[in-house]
């Protein structure tokens, strides 16, 4: 069985971070490729552990996945956007 996820990769300093949006699982590495490889392993371990605990079906349903025959279908994003919102000055201390 196979599962798909939408992954975003970004940098924090010198570290690449890969984040699977639907599952909210992340990992990192010194290169983009390493971060993606580490994320795939993290997802595999996360799903295996959820299956052992009996929570896999609930996690997938809450993440928007559906099961059809032998496939797990990921939710379809309508759009992904960067949005800017003003913060009150008292919260903007960085």
C-alpha positions in Angstrom: 0.0 0.0 0.0 1.2 3.5 -0.7 0.4 6.9 0.8 1.1 10.4 -0.7 1.6 13.6 1.1 2.2 17.3 0.2 5.7 18.3 1.4 7.1 21.7 1.9 10.8 22.3 2.3 12.3 25.4 3.8 15.5 26.6 5.5 16.1 27.5 9.1 19.6 28.9 9.1 21.8 26.2 7.5 19.3 23.4 8.1 16.7 22.2 5.5 13.4 21.3 7.0 10.9 19.0 5.3 7.3 19.0 6.5 4.5 16.7 5.4 1.4 19.0 5.6 -1.4 16.5 5.9 0.3 14.4 8.6 2.1 17.2 10.4 5.3 15.3 10.5 8.7 17.0 9.9 12.3 16.2 9.8 15.5 18.0 8.8 18.9 17.6 7.2 22.0 19.4 5.9 20.7 19.3 2.3 17.2 19.3 0.8 17.7 15.7 -0.3 18.7 14.6 3.2 15.8 16.4 4.7 13.4 14.6 2.3 15.0 11.2 3.0 14.8 11.8 6.7 11.1 12.9 6.4 10.2 9.7 4.5 11.7 7.7 7.3 10.0 9.7 10.0 6.6 9.3 8.2 7.2 5.5 7.9 8.0 5.2 11.6 5.1 7.5 12.5 2.6 5.4 10.5 4.0 2.1 11.8 3.7 3.2 15.4 0.2 4.4 14.8 -0.7 1.1 13.3 0.8 -0.7 16.4 -1.2 1.5 18.7 -4.5 1.0 16.7 -4.8 4.7 15.9 -3.7 4.7 12.2 -7.2 4.8 10.7 -8.3 7.7 13.0 -5.1 9.7 12.2 -5.6 9.2 8.4 -9.3 10.2 8.6 -8.5 13.3 10.7 -5.8 14.3 8.2 -8.4 14.0 5.3 -7.3 10.7 3.8 -9.7 8.2 2.3 -9.3 4.5 1.6 -10.4 3.0 -1.7 -9.7 -0.6 -2.2 -5.9 -1.0 -1.7 -5.1 2.7 -2.0 -5.0 5.6 0.5 -6.0 8.8 -1.2 -4.6 12.1 0.1 -6.8 15.1 0.4 -6.7 17.5 -2.5 -5.6 21.0 -1.7 -7.6 23.7 -3.4 -4.8 26.3 -2.9 -1.8 27.0 -0.8 -1.1 30.7 -0.2 1.2 32.9 1.8 -1.0 35.4 3.8 0.2 38.4 5.7 -1.8 39.7 8.7 -1.0 42.7 10.9 0.0 42.0 14.5 -0.6 44.4 17.4 2.7 46.0 18.2 2.7 44.5 21.7 3.0 41.0 20.1 5.5 42.0 17.4 8.6 41.9 19.6 11.1 39.6 17.9 
